[in-house]
């Protein structure tokens, strides 16, 4: 009896643990967004570019900082079989052999130097700072685009899941109608053609249900890929969602978007970076100033353990002027001016594009609100129409075609309501993405 009790407790604990694990494996929309921002290559690449831009900014700032070097040398030389011819006291050449000898030498050097060219170093740092800011905005833009992509796939999956429910209801309804018409045919109050038509409708509803279930599988696989998971594996996603809404005006949306959209802000930063590059190129017509300061310390040890040390300090200024360089300077100025003009034009285009996207999405949002309201009314009307048509058919006042049309109309109205609901959520997500609000 005790063993049986322990077995039951163990089984219950296992079921509880498995249930908790299964529940924990269900991914919500927020979970999916978090995984996509962590796993997708596009986000990783954008963040890597931001790191490189920040490294470039630090390197440009490093031009104003001292460069410090240190070195230590140690050498040991062994001399063997040393011979030489020398003159003796009588003036004759004699061969002399010296004993083997080992010579050790050491040296230590330490120094630092500051050297840069003005104004090149200043403009290079300012441009690098703007480029680092652009890279950071590009990361934000990439993340917002990824969030929109995840929401698009997630809402498509939710719509497919709800469509399965509608199709299952349609199959169940068709099956009940087929049984009813079959019984009426057996009683002689319905024609054989009515049975056949309803059987065809029942088969079509079954096919539609199969397509709806396949759509769930495909949209789930697409969602899994979007968030960086293996689509060939089975993943569970929550079917709960929040109906989104935007309550602001069009002017508020436009104002927010033009001041917060990463694309707009990045384009404006690009203008400033190009301006610094252009100004630096024009400065080549002016003299360049290169201040220099260096300090060094060194110590050397001789073979006989003697040593010497000393310090050296150098400072000064170099003034240079590029008078003529084969029109390379003019080419650089033209190239930087073209880049500057292109940046201004691109920023203007981006502002116009963002305004256009916000306005179009805002108007679409208003249309979808009305579409959802109408779709809800259509479902209510189609439900009532099916009831009335069913009663008429039972009384012989409606044909089987009238009944089939009422069934199809109800299913279409239900599918349209589902699509309108998720289209509304997706439209809000697109509007927020255009505004830079996600």
C-alpha positions as CSV (number, residue, x, y, z in Angstrom):
1,X,0.0,0.0,0.0
2,X,2.9,2.3,0.8
3,X,4.5,1.6,-2.5
4,X,1.3,2.3,-4.3
5,X,0.9,5.7,-2.5
6,X,4.5,6.6,-3.4
7,X,3.9,5.7,-7.0
8,X,0.8,7.9,-7.2
9,X,2.6,10.8,-5.6
10,X,5.5,10.4,-8.0
11,X,3.2,10.3,-11.0
12,X,1.4,13.4,-9.9
13,X,4.6,15.2,-9.4
14,X,5.8,14.2,-12.8
15,X,2.6,15.4,-14.4
16,X,2.8,18.7,-12.5
17,X,6.5,19.2,-13.6
18,X,5.7,18.4,-17.2
19,X,2.7,20.7,-17.1
20,X,4.8,23.6,-15.8
21,X,7.5,22.9,-18.3
22,X,5.0,22.8,-21.2
23,X,3.5,26.1,-19.9
24,X,6.9,27.7,-19.7
25,X,7.7,26.7,-23.3
26,X,4.8,28.8,-24.7
27,X,6.2,31.9,-26.2
28,X,4.3,35.2,-26.0
29,X,4.7,38.1,-28.5
30,X,7.1,39.8,-26.1
31,X,9.2,36.6,-25.9
32,X,9.3,36.4,-29.6
33,X,10.4,40.0,-30.0
34,X,13.1,39.5,-27.4
35,X,14.4,36.4,-29.1
36,X,14.5,38.1,-32.5
37,X,16.5,41.0,-31.2
38,X,18.9,38.5,-29.7
39,X,19.2,35.9,-32.5
40,X,18.8,37.5,-35.9
41,X,21.9,38.2,-38.0
42,X,20.7,41.6,-39.2
43,X,20.5,42.9,-35.6
44,X,23.8,41.4,-34.7
45,X,25.4,43.0,-37.8
46,X,23.9,46.4,-37.0
47,X,25.2,46.3,-33.5
48,X,28.6,45.3,-34.8
49,X,28.7,48.3,-37.1
50,X,27.9,50.5,-34.1
51,X,30.8,49.0,-32.2
52,X,33.1,49.7,-35.2
53,X,31.8,53.3,-35.4
54,X,32.4,53.8,-31.7
55,X,35.9,52.4,-32.1
56,X,36.5,54.9,-35.0
57,X,35.3,57.7,-32.7
58,X,37.8,56.7,-30.0
59,X,40.6,56.4,-32.5
60,X,39.9,59.9,-33.8
61,X,39.9,61.2,-30.2
62,X,43.2,59.3,-29.6
63,X,45.0,61.6,-32.1
64,X,45.0,64.2,-29.3
65,X,46.4,61.8,-26.7
66,X,50.0,60.8,-26.1
67,X,51.4,57.7,-27.7
68,X,53.5,55.8,-25.1
69,X,56.2,53.2,-26.0
70,X,58.5,51.1,-23.9
71,X,61.1,48.6,-24.8
72,X,63.7,46.5,-23.1
73,X,66.5,44.7,-24.9
74,X,68.8,42.0,-23.5
75,X,71.6,40.4,-25.6
76,X,74.3,37.9,-24.7
77,X,77.1,37.2,-27.2
78,X,79.7,34.5,-26.8
79,X,83.1,34.8,-28.5
80,X,85.1,31.7,-29.1
81,X,88.4,30.8,-30.9
82,X,89.4,34.5,-31.1
83,X,92.7,35.0,-32.9
84,X,94.4,38.0,-34.3
85,X,97.8,39.0,-35.9
86,X,99.6,41.7,-34.0
87,X,103.0,43.3,-34.2
88,X,105.4,42.3,-31.5
89,X,108.1,44.5,-29.9
90,X,110.4,43.7,-32.8
91,X,108.0,44.7,-35.4
92,X,107.2,41.2,-36.6
93,X,103.6,39.8,-37.1
94,X,102.7,37.1,-34.6
95,X,99.4,35.2,-34.1
96,X,97.8,35.8,-30.7
97,X,94.9,33.7,-29.4
98,X,92.4,35.3,-27.0
99,X,90.4,33.4,-24.3
100,X,86.7,32.7,-24.8
101,X,84.5,35.5,-23.6
102,X,80.8,36.2,-23.0
103,X,79.4,39.7,-23.3
104,X,76.0,40.7,-22.0
105,X,74.3,44.0,-23.0
106,X,71.0,45.5,-21.8
107,X,69.0,48.6,-22.7
108,X,65.8,50.2,-21.5
109,X,63.9,52.8,-23.4
110,X,60.6,54.6,-22.4
111,X,59.0,57.6,-24.1
112,X,55.8,59.3,-25.2
113,X,54.8,61.6,-28.0
114,X,51.9,63.9,-29.0
115,X,51.6,64.9,-32.6
116,X,48.6,65.8,-34.7
117,X,47.7,68.1,-37.6
118,X,45.2,71.0,-37.2
119,X,42.5,71.4,-38.2
120,X,42.3,67.9,-39.8
121,X,42.3,66.1,-36.4
122,X,39.5,68.2,-35.1
123,X,37.2,67.7,-38.1
124,X,38.0,64.0,-38.3
125,X,36.9,63.6,-34.7
126,X,33.7,65.6,-35.2
127,X,32.8,63.6,-38.2
128,X,33.6,60.3,-36.5
129,X,31.4,61.4,-33.6
130,X,28.4,62.0,-35.9
131,X,29.1,58.7,-37.7
132,X,29.0,56.9,-34.3
133,X,25.6,58.5,-33.6
134,X,24.4,57.5,-37.0
135,X,25.4,53.9,-36.4
136,X,23.5,53.9,-33.1
137,X,20.4,55.2,-34.8
138,X,20.7,52.5,-37.4
139,X,20.7,49.9,-34.7
140,X,17.5,51.4,-33.3
141,X,16.0,51.5,-36.8
142,X,16.9,47.8,-37.4
143,X,15.5,46.8,-34.1
144,X,12.2,48.6,-34.8
145,X,12.0,47.0,-38.3
146,X,12.6,43.6,-36.7
147,X,9.9,44.2,-34.1
148,X,7.4,45.1,-36.9
149,X,8.4,41.9,-38.8
150,X,7.8,39.8,-35.7
151,X,4.4,41.4,-35.1
152,X,3.5,40.8,-38.7
153,X,4.3,37.1,-38.5
154,X,2.8,36.8,-35.1
155,X,-0.5,38.4,-36.1
156,X,-0.6,36.2,-39.2
157,X,-0.2,33.1,-37.0
158,X,-3.0,34.3,-34.6
159,X,-5.3,35.0,-37.5
160,X,-4.6,31.5,-38.9
161,X,-5.3,29.9,-35.5
162,X,-8.6,31.7,-35.2
163,X,-9.5,30.8,-38.8
164,X,-9.2,27.2,-37.8
165,X,-11.9,27.7,-35.2
166,X,-14.2,29.3,-37.8
167,X,-13.6,26.5,-40.3
168,X,-14.2,23.8,-37.6
169,X,-17.6,25.5,-36.8
170,X,-18.4,25.5,-40.5
171,X,-17.6,21.8,-40.9
172,X,-19.7,21.0,-37.8
173,X,-22.6,23.1,-39.1
174,X,-22.4,21.5,-42.6
175,X,-22.3,18.1,-41.0
176,X,-25.4,18.8,-39.0
177,X,-27.2,20.2,-42.0
178,X,-26.3,17.1,-44.0
179,X,-27.7,14.9,-41.4
180,X,-30.9,17.0,-41.2
181,X,-31.4,17.1,-45.0
182,X,-30.6,13.3,-45.2
183,X,-33.3,12.6,-42.7
184,X,-35.8,14.8,-44.5
185,X,-34.9,13.0,-47.8
186,X,-35.6,9.7,-46.2
187,X,-39.0,11.0,-45.0
188,X,-39.6,12.3,-48.6
189,X,-39.7,16.0,-47.8
190,X,-36.4,16.8,-49.5
191,X,-35.0,16.1,-52.9
192,X,-32.0,14.0,-53.6
193,X,-30.2,17.0,-55.1
194,X,-30.5,18.8,-51.8
195,X,-28.5,16.0,-50.2
196,X,-25.9,16.0,-52.9
197,X,-25.5,19.8,-52.8
198,X,-25.1,19.7,-49.0
199,X,-22.6,16.9,-49.3
200,X,-20.5,18.9,-51.7
201,X,-20.6,21.9,-49.3
202,X,-19.6,19.6,-46.4
203,X,-16.6,18.4,-48.5
204,X,-15.6,21.9,-49.4
205,X,-15.7,22.9,-45.7
206,X,-13.5,20.0,-44.8
207,X,-11.0,21.1,-47.4
208,X,-11.1,24.6,-46.1
209,X,-10.4,23.3,-42.6
210,X,-7.4,21.3,-43.9
211,X,-6.1,24.5,-45.6
212,X,-6.6,26.5,-42.4
213,X,-4.6,23.9,-40.4
214,X,-1.8,23.9,-43.0
215,X,-1.8,27.7,-42.8
216,X,-1.2,27.5,-39.0
217,X,1.8,25.2,-39.6
218,X,3.3,27.5,-42.3
219,X,2.7,30.8,-40.4
220,X,4.2,29.2,-37.2
221,X,7.3,28.1,-39.2
222,X,7.6,31.6,-40.7
223,X,7.3,33.1,-37.2
224,X,9.9,30.7,-35.8
225,X,12.4,31.7,-38.5
226,X,11.7,35.4,-38.0
227,X,12.7,35.1,-34.3
228,X,15.8,33.0,-35.0
229,X,14.4,29.5,-34.2
230,X,14.6,26.3,-36.2
231,X,11.4,26.1,-38.2
232,X,11.7,22.3,-38.5
233,X,11.3,22.0,-34.7
234,X,7.9,22.3,-32.9
235,X,7.4,25.6,-31.0
236,X,4.4,26.7,-29.0
237,X,3.2,30.3,-29.2
238,X,0.6,31.9,-27.0
239,X,-2.7,32.8,-28.8
240,X,-3.5,35.7,-26.4
241,X,-3.1,39.2,-27.7
242,X,-4.0,42.7,-26.9
243,X,-6.1,44.8,-29.2
244,X,-3.9,47.9,-30.1
245,X,-5.2,51.4,-30.8
246,X,-3.7,54.8,-31.6
247,X,-5.7,57.7,-30.2
248,X,-3.5,60.6,-31.4
249,X,-4.3,62.9,-34.4
250,X,-2.5,62.9,-37.7
251,X,-0.6,66.1,-36.9
252,X,0.6,64.6,-33.7
253,X,1.7,61.5,-35.5
254,X,3.6,63.5,-38.1
255,X,5.3,65.8,-35.5
256,X,6.4,62.8,-33.4
257,X,7.6,60.9,-36.4
258,X,9.7,63.7,-37.9
259,X,11.4,64.2,-34.5
260,X,11.8,60.6,-33.4
261,X,12.1,58.4,-36.5
262,X,15.5,56.8,-36.5
263,X,15.7,57.0,-40.3
264,X,15.0,60.8,-40.2
265,X,17.4,61.4,-37.3
266,X,20.1,59.3,-39.0
267,X,19.7,61.2,-42.3
268,X,20.1,64.5,-40.4
269,X,23.2,63.3,-38.6
270,X,24.6,62.2,-42.0
271,X,24.3,65.9,-43.1
272,X,26.4,67.1,-40.2
273,X,29.0,64.4,-40.7
274,X,29.3,65.3,-44.4
275,X,29.5,69.0,-43.5
276,X,32.5,68.3,-41.3
277,X,34.2,66.3,-44.0
278,X,33.5,69.1,-46.6
279,X,34.9,71.8,-44.3
280,X,38.0,69.7,-43.6
281,X,38.5,69.3,-47.4
282,X,38.3,73.0,-47.9
283,X,40.8,73.6,-45.1
284,X,43.5,72.1,-47.4
285,X,43.7,75.6,-49.0
286,X,45.0,76.9,-45.7
287,X,48.3,76.3,-43.9
288,X,48.4,73.3,-41.6
289,X,49.7,73.4,-38.1
290,X,51.3,70.3,-36.5
291,X,52.4,70.7,-32.9
292,X,54.8,68.1,-31.6
293,X,55.9,67.1,-28.1
294,X,58.0,64.1,-27.2
295,X,59.8,62.9,-24.1
296,X,62.1,59.9,-23.8
297,X,64.2,58.1,-21.2
298,X,66.9,55.5,-21.9
299,X,69.4,53.5,-20.0
300,X,72.2,51.2,-21.4
301,X,74.4,48.7,-19.6
302,X,77.8,47.9,-20.9
303,X,79.7,44.6,-20.9
304,X,81.7,45.6,-17.8
305,X,78.5,46.4,-15.8
306,X,78.9,50.1,-16.5
307,X,75.8,52.0,-17.5
308,X,74.7,55.3,-18.9
309,X,71.3,57.0,-18.9
310,X,69.7,60.1,-20.2
311,X,66.4,61.9,-21.1
312,X,65.4,63.8,-24.2
313,X,62.6,66.2,-24.7
314,X,61.5,67.6,-28.0
315,X,58.8,70.1,-28.8
316,X,58.0,72.4,-31.6
317,X,55.5,73.3,-34.3
318,X,55.5,72.5,-38.0
319,X,53.7,74.9,-40.4
320,X,53.0,73.4,-43.9
321,X,51.1,74.7,-46.8
322,X,50.0,72.7,-49.8
323,X,50.4,75.1,-52.7
324,X,49.8,72.7,-55.6
325,X,49.3,68.9,-55.6
326,X,48.2,68.2,-59.1
327,X,44.6,69.1,-58.5
328,X,44.1,66.3,-55.9
329,X,42.9,68.9,-53.4
330,X,40.3,70.2,-55.8
331,X,39.1,66.7,-56.4
332,X,38.8,66.0,-52.7
333,X,36.8,69.2,-52.2
334,X,34.5,68.4,-55.1
335,X,34.0,64.8,-53.8
336,X,33.2,66.0,-50.3
337,X,30.8,68.7,-51.6
338,X,28.9,66.1,-53.7
339,X,28.6,63.9,-50.6
340,X,27.3,66.9,-48.6
341,X,24.7,67.7,-51.2
342,X,23.7,64.1,-51.5
343,X,23.3,63.9,-47.7
344,X,21.0,66.9,-47.7
345,X,18.9,65.6,-50.5
346,X,18.7,62.2,-48.9
347,X,17.6,63.7,-45.6
348,X,14.9,65.7,-47.4
349,X,13.7,62.6,-49.2
350,X,13.6,60.6,-45.9
351,X,11.5,63.3,-44.2
352,X,9.1,63.3,-47.1
353,X,9.0,59.5,-47.2
354,X,8.4,59.3,-43.4
355,X,5.6,61.8,-43.7
356,X,4.0,59.9,-46.5
357,X,4.2,56.6,-44.7
358,X,2.7,58.1,-41.5
359,X,-0.2,59.7,-43.4
360,X,-1.0,56.7,-45.5
361,X,-0.9,54.3,-42.5
362,X,-3.0,56.7,-40.4
363,X,-5.7,56.9,-43.1
364,X,-5.5,53.1,-43.4
365,X,-6.0,52.8,-39.7
366,X,-9.2,54.9,-39.8
367,X,-10.4,52.7,-42.7
368,X,-9.7,49.5,-40.8
369,X,-11.6,50.8,-37.8
370,X,-14.7,51.2,-39.9
371,X,-14.0,47.9,-41.6
372,X,-13.9,46.1,-38.3
373,X,-17.2,47.7,-37.2
374,X,-18.9,46.7,-40.4
375,X,-17.4,43.2,-40.2
376,X,-18.9,42.8,-36.7
377,X,-22.3,43.9,-38.0
378,X,-22.0,41.5,-40.9
379,X,-21.3,38.6,-38.6
380,X,-24.4,39.5,-36.6
381,X,-26.5,39.9,-39.8
382,X,-25.2,36.7,-41.3
383,X,-25.9,34.7,-38.1
384,X,-29.5,35.9,-38.0
385,X,-29.9,35.3,-41.8
386,X,-28.8,31.7,-41.4
387,X,-31.3,31.1,-38.7
388,X,-34.1,32.6,-40.8
389,X,-33.1,30.8,-43.9
390,X,-32.9,27.5,-41.9
391,X,-36.5,28.0,-40.7
392,X,-37.7,28.9,-44.2
393,X,-36.0,25.8,-45.6
394,X,-37.6,23.6,-43.0
395,X,-41.0,25.1,-44.0
396,X,-40.2,24.7,-47.7
397,X,-40.1,28.4,-48.3
398,X,-36.3,28.4,-49.2
399,X,-34.2,26.3,-51.4
400,X,-31.1,24.4,-50.6
401,X,-29.1,27.0,-52.5
402,X,-30.5,29.7,-50.2
403,X,-29.4,27.7,-47.2
404,X,-25.9,27.1,-48.7
405,X,-25.5,30.7,-49.5
406,X,-26.4,31.7,-45.9
407,X,-23.8,29.2,-44.5
408,X,-21.1,30.5,-46.8
409,X,-22.0,34.2,-46.0
410,X,-21.7,33.5,-42.3
411,X,-18.3,31.9,-42.7
412,X,-17.0,34.7,-44.9
413,X,-18.2,37.3,-42.4
414,X,-16.5,35.5,-39.5
415,X,-13.2,35.2,-41.5
416,X,-13.4,38.9,-42.5
417,X,-13.9,39.9,-38.9
418,X,-10.8,38.0,-37.8
419,X,-8.8,39.5,-40.6
420,X,-10.0,43.0,-39.8
421,X,-9.1,42.6,-36.1
422,X,-5.5,41.6,-36.8
423,X,-5.2,44.0,-39.7
424,X,-6.1,46.8,-37.3
425,X,-3.4,45.6,-34.9
426,X,-0.9,45.4,-37.7
427,X,-1.8,48.8,-39.0
428,X,-1.1,50.3,-35.5
429,X,2.3,48.5,-35.5
430,X,3.2,50.0,-38.9
431,X,2.1,53.5,-37.8
432,X,4.3,53.2,-34.7
433,X,7.2,51.9,-36.8
434,X,6.9,54.9,-39.2
435,X,6.8,57.2,-36.2
436,X,9.8,55.6,-34.5
437,X,7.7,54.7,-31.5
438,X,8.1,50.9,-31.2
